[in-house]
C-alpha cells in the first residue's frame, strides 16, 4: 500500500512538472558575466531550484558533521561510564 501511495505521489509530481514545462516553454535569455544563454523558462526555474537546494545542503553539511562527531564522543563517554559502573558493582563490599 505504501509503495502504491509513493508511486501515485511521484506520478502526480511528474504530471505537474510536465504541465509546468508546457505552460512555460518560452525561451528566455539568461545573462551571465561571461555570456548569455537561451533556455526555456521552465528549465531555468528548475535549475535554479536544484542549485539552491544543493547550496542549502552544502551549507548545512558542516553543522551535521559536527553534530555526528559530538554524538560519537558522547556515545563513547556513555560506554566508559557504563563500564566503570559495572566495575564498581563487581567490587566486593568490605564490612
N, C-alpha and C positions, 0 to 999 in steps of 0.2 A: 504494500500500500504506500509506504514511504517513497519507494522508487518511482511509483506512478505519479505521486504529487511533485516530486523533484523534476521528473520528465515534463509534466504539464507546465510547471513554472518556467523551465528553460524554453519550452516551446512558446509560451506567451512572451517572454523576453525577446526571443528571436523574431517573432512576428512584429512586435512593437518596434524593434530595431530596424527591420526591413521597411516598415511603414515610415519611420523617421527618415531613412535614407532616400526613399522615393519622394517624400514631401520636400526634402532639402537637397535635391540633386543639382542645383545650380552651381556653377563653377565660381569660386571666389579667388581673389589674389591675396596671398599671404606674403607680406613683405618682411624679409629678414635683413640684418645689417649687411649681408654679403650677397643678397639676391632676392628674387621673387619666385614664388611657387604658385601655380594654378592647380587647385584641387577642389573637389566637391565639398560643399559646406558641411554635410553630414560627416565626412571623413575628418575634416579639420576639427570639428567638435569632439568626436570620439577620440581622436588622437590627443587633444588637449586634456580630456578626462583621464586617459591612460597615463600620460606624462605626470599629471597632478597626483594620481594615485601612487605611482612609483616614487615620486618625491616625498610623499607622505610616509610611505613605508620606510624609505631611506632615513628620513628624519627621526622616526621612532625606533629605529633599529638599535641605536646606541643605548637608549633607555631600557629596551627589552633585554639586551645582552647584559647590562649592568644588574638588572633585577635577577636574571638567571644566575649570575655569578654570586650574588648575595644569598640567594636561596640555597645554592650549593654549600656555601660556607656555613649557613645556619643549620643545614641538614647534618653537616659534619660535626658541628658543636653538639647537636642533639644526640648523635651517636656516641660521642665521647662522654656526655653526661649520663646516658643510659648505661654505658659500660662501667663508669665509676659507681653508679648506684648499684649495679649488680655486684660489683666487687665489695662494696660496703655491706651489702646484705649477706654475703657469704662469710664475712669475718665473724668468728665465734665471739659471743658475749662473755666477758670475764666477770665473775661475781665477786 
